């Protein structure tokens, strides 16, 4: 019986090809939008989780409150060497590594660019390098004793920043002071990070005239020590060292779990907002299906009368129109999923090859395909409910007289 209903529904859709196609456009666009948004959201979440996996679960990050737009932008509050010493002496902390950042003017082969330079403590650079999972594709990483040297992001070795590529061993000017390039880093995936310049903290302080400011302190927890307990120990130490309390605290302490949770909240808010926009598109598509089904009911009024006169029950008529509207949604869903898959892969291609970032990835698990198709079918069926009930109410005698 269901098989026959499906055949009747397909025949009706094929008979009204143009109208059906115009009806499907709204469903196709909305399902494609939903598919792309969820695909990018899942891919981005996976990429971030991978970055945190590389980071490890034994790192604590301490920053001053009030930085205008991240490290290096300055603010009324700052961390100093005194805070670094307090953290190093905290119970449960194995090591702590500071770094600071500042805008910088870069010159190479008569070309000038502007980026950010980062000063790192070469005595504890192993911890800093482990935190960012840095690797060199040319030359080597900075190590203790490398004064007057820098390691640079991947964009400099790809002619993505300067017209001419920079190689390990070349020399460049930073704020009019010459530095030797010791190594070029493997791409991180974030264009901003892949354009950074790294140098010894001593060189950084002299070059930018920043005698004591620290933007971030990364602390490594001793093996076997609970990271949350260590974070509380650091908090107590800094309260005492900075002479502040819970109400006047001027620093933030973040663990990898907190960072991941914060990112997840922001991502969910953005995704929910965009899905809300997609839902409006889906509503428009559903209204289009309902309108098409109302028209179909009017056009097939006599057909409905014939079916009822030869024994078709109300539930049969209801099922025919629900299946037809559901099939419209399903066909639109198939088109939307196909379009969405293509768009998501195009976004990933542009991100990797044009924007040089691996963070903007897409994921297309099987449940995403099946979920979108099921959702499209249900949306179509629900949109056809009212027209289907109208079809059920038609009386056979009146329908047979209908012209």
N, C-alpha and C positions, 0 to 999 in steps of 0.2 A: 504493500500500500504506500509506504513512504517513498519507495522507488518511483512509483507512478506520480506522486506529488512533485518529486524533484524534476521529473521529465516535463510535466506541465509547466512548472516554474521556469525551467530553462527555455522552453519554447516561447513563453511569454516575453522573457528578457531579450531573446534573439529577435523576436518580431519587432521590438521597439529599440533597435540598436542605438540610434542617435540619442534618444531620450535617456536610455540607460547609461550611455557613456557620459553625458553631461551630468547625470546624477552622481556618477561614481567619482567625478573629479574631486569633490569635497572630501569624500572618504579617503581617496588615494593620498591627497596632500596631508590630511590630518594623521593618518597612520604612518606615512613616511616621516613626518615631523616627530611623532612619538618614538618611532624606531631609532631615528638618528640621535635624539636627545638621550634616550636610555643607553644606546650603544656607546656614545661618547662618555656618558656618566660612568658606566661600568668600566670602560677602558681607562679613564682617568683615575678612577679609584684603584684599579689594579696597578697602574704605573706608580702611584703615590705609595701604595703598600709595598711595592718592590723597593722603592727608595728607602723606606723606613726599615725594611728587612736588611738592606745593605748597611744602614746606619747602625743597626744593633739595638739591643734593649738595655744597654748599660751606660747610656749617656744622659746627662742632665744639662740643660741650657739655661744660662742666667743672662738676663738683659735688663738694662735700665728702662723704667717706664718713661713714656713721653717722647720716644723717637718719632719724628714726624712721618717718615715713610720707610722705616727699616734701618738697619745698621748703616752708619756713615752719614746719616742725614742730620744728626745732632739733635739736641734737645736740652731742656733745663737740667735734667738729671744725667749723671754719667757714672760709670763704674771706673775704678782705679786699681792700681797695683795693690793697694791696701785690701780691697775686696778679694782680689785674686789670692793673696796670702791667706786670708781668712778661709776661703774655700779649700785651699790646699791642706789646711790644718784641720779640716772637718773630719769627724769620725766616719769611716766607711768610704772615703774618697781616695782613689788610687792616684789620680793625676788630674791636673786642670790645665787647659790651654787657652790663652786669650787671643783675640784678634780684633782689629779695628779697620774701618774702611773710610775712604774719602774720594770725592770726585777728582779726576786727574786728566791732564792734557797729555796725549800720546803723539809722538812724532816718529815717522819712519819713511825714509826715502822722499823727503820733501812733502809728505802728506801729514795732515794733522787730524786727529780724531779725539773725541772726549768719551771717557768711560769711567770706571771706578777701579781704584787700587786697594788691595787688602794687605795689611801688615800682619804677619803671623810669627809667633815665637818659635824659632828654629830649634830650640832646645826641647820643645814638646810638640814638634811638628808632626810626629808620628800619629798622635791623637787627632790632630786637625785633619790630616790626610785620611785617616780611617773614617772620620766622621763624614767626609764627602766622597769616600771611595775613589779618590783621585788616582789616575794612572797617566803615565807619560807615553805619548805615541812617538815623540821625537825627544832626543836628549834624555834628561832625567829630572826627577823632582828636586826641589830645594832641600838642602840638608845643613846641619849646623856648620857655621863658618862661611856660608855663601853670602858674603857682603857684596853689595853692588851688583847683585844678580836678581833675575826674576824668572818665574815660570808663568806662562800665559795660556789663556783659554784656546779652545780648538778653532775658533773663528779666525784667528790670526794666521793659522796654517792652511786655511782653505780659501784665501783671497775673498773672504766674506766681509771683512772689515776694512782692510786696506786693499788698494788695487794690486799690489804685489804681495805675494805670500811671504810670511816671516818664517825662518827656519831656526832650529836650535844652533846657537853660536853667533847669530846676528846681534847687532846692537841697536837699541832704540832709546829715544829721549822721553823721559817722563818728567813733566814740569821742568823741562830744559836741563835735566841731569841725565847723563848717559848710564844705561844699565845693559848688562849682557843677558841674553836669553839663554837660560840653562835648559829649559824644556818646554814642550808644547803638550798640553793636557788632552786626554781622551774626551770626546764630547760628553757633556753631562745631560744635555737634552733641553736645557733652558737657555734661550739666546742671551739673556742677561748674564747668567753665570758663565757662559762660554766666551764672554768678552772681558772677563775680569783679569786683572794683573795681580800676581802674588809676589810679595817681597818680604825680606826680613823685617821684623817689627822695629828694630833699631834704625834701619834705613827709612822706614815709613815715618817714624817720629821726627827724624831730621828733615826729611823732604817736605812734609806737610805741616811742620811746626806744631805737632800735637804731642806734647811731652808726656801725658799720662792717661789720656782717655782710652777706655776699652769699651768696645761695642757689644761684644759677646764673650762669655766664658763658657767653655765646654768642659764639663767635669765627668770623669769616668769613675764609675762605682767599682769598688773591689769585688772580686768574685765571691758569690755567696751572700752578698749584702742586698737586702730588699731596696729597690730603687726609690720607692716612695718614702721609706724611712730615711734614706740618704738625703732626699730632697727636703724633708722636714728638718734634718740636721743642718743643712746649708741655710735654710730659712732662719733658724735660730741664731746661727753664727752671724749672718748678715744683719739681722735685727740689732744685734749687739754692736757689730763693727760700724754700722751706719747710724746707730742711735735712733732707730725708728721702731714703730710697733705695727700691729695689724691695720690700724686706721691710717697711719702716715707712711706706710711702706712705699718705696719708690723704685722697686725692682720686681721683675717677674721671674718665676722659676717654672720651666716646662720640661716634662718628660716626653719620650717618644709617643706614649699612649695619649697624652694630652694634646700633643701637636696633631696627631692623626684624628682624634676626636673633634678638635676645632676645625680642621679642614673638612671633615665629613659633614659637620653642621652647615658650614658655608656652602658646600657642594649641594647638599640636600635642599637648601633654601633656593638656590639658583635653579636647580632642576625642577623643583615644584612650581616655581614661577613660570618657567618655560613650558612645562607640561600643562599649566593652566591655560596658556595661550593656545596650545595644541588642542586642548579640550573644547575651546570655543570653535575652532575649525571643525572638530568632529561633530559638534552640535549643529553647525551649519550643514555639514554633510548629512546628518540624520534628518534634518528638516527637508533636505532635498529628496531623500528616500521616501519620507512620509508623503510629500507632495506627489511624487511619481506613483506611489501606491494608491493614493486617493483618486488620481486620474485613471489608473488602471481599473479600479473598482467601478468607476462610472462607465468606462469603455466596455467593460465585460459584464455589465449588469444582466444582459440577456443570457450570456453564457452561464452566469451563476444561476439564473432561473432554470435553465435547462438541466444543469447538474442537480439541483434540488428536486426538480420534477421527476427525475429518473431514480431518485433514492439517495442522493448525497446528503449527508447530515451536516448540521451546523459546524461540528468539530472538524469535518473534512474540509469545508470551505475555509474555516479559520486556519487550518494547518497549511493549506495551499498558499495562502497569502503571507503567512508568517515565514514559510520556507522561501518564498520568492524574495521577500524583503531581506531575509537573512543571507540568501545567496548574493544579492546585490552588495551587501556589506562585505561578504567573504571575497567576492571578486575584486572589490575595491581594496580590501586588505591585502590580497595577493599583489596587486599593482603597487600599493603603498610600501609593502615590505621590500619588493624588488627595487623600487626607487630609493627607499631609505638605505638599503644595503649599498647601492652604488654611490650615494651621496656620502655615507659614512666612510667608505674606502677612499673616496676622493679627498675628504677632509684629512684623513690620515696621511695620504700621499703628499698633499700640500704641506702639512705640518712637518713631515720628515725631510722632504726634498727642498722646500722653499723656505720654511721658517726655521729649519734645522733644530727641531725639538722632538724628542721622543716621549715627552710627557702627554701630548695630545694624541692618545691612541684611541682606537675603537675596539669594542669587543662585540661579537655576534654569536652568542651561545644559542643552542637549539631552542631553549625555552623562550628566548626573545621572539623568535620567528613564530612559534606555536602560540605564544601569549598574544601577540599582535593580531594573528589571524582569528583566534577565538574571540578576542575583544571586538574585532570588526564585524564578525558574524552576529554577536550579541547586540552590538549597536544597531545593526541593520534590522534584526528581528524586533527589537524594542521600538524602533522607529515605525515599523509596520503594524504595531499592535492596534492602534486606533483605526486605521483603514481596514484592517482585517475584521474588527468587530463591526464596522459599518457594513462590510460585505455579508456578514452573518445575518444582519437584521433585514436584509432584502427578502421580500416575500416573492415566492415563485410566480404567482399570477401577475403581479405588477411588473416583475422583471421580464416576463415573456411579452408583455404589451409594450415594453420600453423600446423606443426608437432613438 
